């Protein structure tokens, strides 16, 4: 990447990429379109959680699985689950790749149990003084939500930062719920958590882009790399570091970096396209 983007211009350049992709027309092809179909807070939360938890692989496949998951739950999936009998739950199938029907039934029962006694999932992601990010909050959520099946195979779908995971899907979910809705993409429902505390959802694609840009040096996509990326993004925008998730996604999707690395020539910046 040396010479492709002057270091002093990197923040301004990434700001432009973030603005270009954080637009309502980003929604229809992205998993975030699923919670956008619902009006009630509890449905946005629940549908958002389950969609984020199956958000790996091709986006078209994710949306197909999410469509199937919620097709029979009507206008309010939470109301359906709260009133559902065991036979009702057992008659539904939530599945996606290695997220098997048995996992789906556990998650449905967990959502049912949670919303029978709570009005929101926000309280399950409690932040404590002195914590610099939401990694510990994710681990508290895992235990509060899963309960007695925390040691089952299903719990692998609730990644643990304490165990070294990047927890990409749960960080994605937190971005959806916490970042302000001002640009019409994320929801800004959970005001008890600050966008300052969010971490970028790190996967193989965002990790590769971040390395090409010199934002991280570590090769593994794990908790330590998330923390390294946190430091780099917060240095550019301490108030809203995860807006750069849109920039990293956009750079990966557009192929800009790959083309530039391939022939050594700088490509047009977003404002020039």
N, C-alpha and C positions, 0 to 999 in steps of 0.2 A: 504493500500500500504506500510505501514511501514515495512522496511526490504527487500522488493522485489527489490528495486533499491536504492543503496546508493545515497544520495543527491548529493555528490560530483561528481558522475558519470552520473547524469541525462542528462546534455548537450551532452556529448559524445555519450551516448546511443541513445538519440533522433536524433542526427546528423546521426547516422547509419541507423535508421529507415527512415529518410527523404531521404537519398541517395538510399536506397533500392527501394522506391516507386516512386521517381521522375526519371523515366526511360521511354523511348518511348513505351515500352510494356504496360505501364499504360494507354495509350491513347485509344485504341480501345473500351474498355468497359466503358469508362468514358464520361460524357457529353462534355468534351473538344474535343472529336473526331469530333464534328460537325463543329466548325470553322476551324479545321485542314483540312477539305475537300476543302477549298477555298484558292486561291492564292492572290487575291487583298486585300489590307489593309482594305478598306471600307467594304468588304464582311465579312472578319474575325471579324471586330468590330460588325457589325449588327447581324450576325448569332450568334456570341458569346453572345451578350446581350440577345437576345431572348431565346437562349438555357439556359443561366444561370438563367433567370427569371422563367423558368419552371422546374428548377432543385430541385424538392422535390419529395419524394416517391422513388420507385424502379428505379434503373438506367436503366434497360431494358425498363420500361414504359416511362421514360424521352426521351430516344433515339427514341423510336417508335413515340412519339408525335412530336419530332423535325424533324424526317424524313418526316413526313406528312406535317409539316409546310412549308418546303422548297422544297418539291418535284417538284412543278410546277414553280419554280422561276429561273430555269436554272443555268448557270455557275456563274452569277452575280446577286444575289438577290437584291442588291442595285440598279443596273442599271434597273432591271425589275420594281422595285417600283417607281423609279424616273420618268420613262416613263409611268407608269400605269394610266389609267383613273379610275374614281370612280367606274365604272362598273367592271373593272378589279380587283380592290381591293375587292369589294363586292363579287366577285366570288371566292375568296380564303377563306379558313378557317384555322385560327390558334387557337388551343385550347388544353388544358391539364388540366384535373381534374377541379378545380375551376377557371381556366383561360378559360373563356368562349369565344365563337366566337365574341361577341360584344367587349370584351376586345382586341381580336386579331385585329379587324378592327381599333380600336383606335391606337393601337401600330403600325400597318402598316402605317396608315396615318401620325403618328408622325415621323416615320423613313423617309417616303417620303418627308415630309415637311423639316426635318432637312437636308437631303442630297441634296435637291434642292438648299440650300443656304450655306451649309458647306461641307468641304471635309473630316471631321473626327468628331467622337464623343468625342475625347480627350478634345477638348476645353470646353465641357459641364461639365467636372469634374475639374474645376479650383481649385487649392490649393492657399490659402492665407497665407502670413507670420504670424507666431505665432500659426498656427494650428498644433496640434501634431499628427493628424491622418486625414483620408479622410472622416470622418463622415459628417462634414459640406459640403464638396464637393459633397457628395451623395445627400444631401438635395438641393443644388443648381441645380444639375442635374435634380432632380425630377421636379422642377418648370420649368426649361428651356425646358425639353423634353415634359412634359405633357401639359403645357400651360393651355388652358381653361378647360381641363377635370381633373385638379389636385384634385378637390373635388368629382369626380365621383367614383363609385365602382371600376372601372378599376385601379385607382391610388393605390389601396391597394397592387398591384403587384410591386409597387415601394416603398419599405419599407423606413421609415424615422428614421434615428438615432436620430434626434432632438425630436422625439416623443417616444423615448425609445426603438426602435426596434434594434435587433442585425443586421438586414439587411444582413443576411447570403448570399443571392443570389447576391446582388450587390457587396459585398466584394469578393465573388468568382470571379465575372466578372473582378473586378479590379486586382485581382491576375493574371488572365489570360493575361490581357492587359499590365501590368506593369512589372511583374517579368521577368528577362532576359530569353532569349531562349536558353541559353548555354547548358542546359541538354535536350533540345528537346521536352519539354512539354508545358510550358508557352510561350508566344509570344514576350514579351518585345517590343511591338509596341509603347508604350506611354512613351517617354523619358522625358517629362516635369514633370512627377510624379516620386518620389523616392520610391523604394521598402521599404525604412525605414518607410514610412508612412502607409504601408498596415496593415490591421487588418485581423486576421484569420477568415475565414468563420465559424461562430459558429452555430451549430445546436444541436439537442439532442444527436447525436452520439459523435461529437467532444467535446461537453460539458461534457459528462459522462467520456470520457477518460481523459480530462483535470482535472476533479475532482479526479479521481482515482490516478492521478499522483501528486496531490497536487498543480497543477498550478493555480487553482482557488478554491475559497471557496463558492462563491455565488451559490444558487440553481437554480435561474432563468436563462434562456438563453436570456439575454437582453443586451442593450447597456452598462450597467455598468459592466456586466460580460465580454463583449468584451474588455473593457478598462482594466479590471483586467488581462485578458489573454494577452493583448498587453504588459503590463508591464513585465509579466513573460517571454514571448518569446523574447522581446527586450533585456532583461538582458542576455539571452543566445547568441543572435546574433542581434546586433543593426542595422546592415546593411541589413539583409535579414531575418527578423523574421518570415515571413509567409512561408518560406520553411518548417517549422514545421507543416504546414497543412497536408503535405504528411505523416509525422510521426504519427500524431493523427489519420488520416484516416487509415493508415496501421495497427496501433495497434487495431483499432476498427474492421477492416475487418478480421484480422488474429485471433482474439479472444484470443490473448496472455494474456492480462490483466485479462479477465474473468476467464481463466483457472488458472492463478496464484492466483487470489483472492479466487478461489474456494477451492484450496487445500493447499494454503500457501507456495507453492514451486516456486522458481525462474525458469523461462523458459529460453531457450537459447536466447542470444542476436542475432541481425541480422548477425553479422560476424561469428556466430557459426552455422548458419542454412545451 
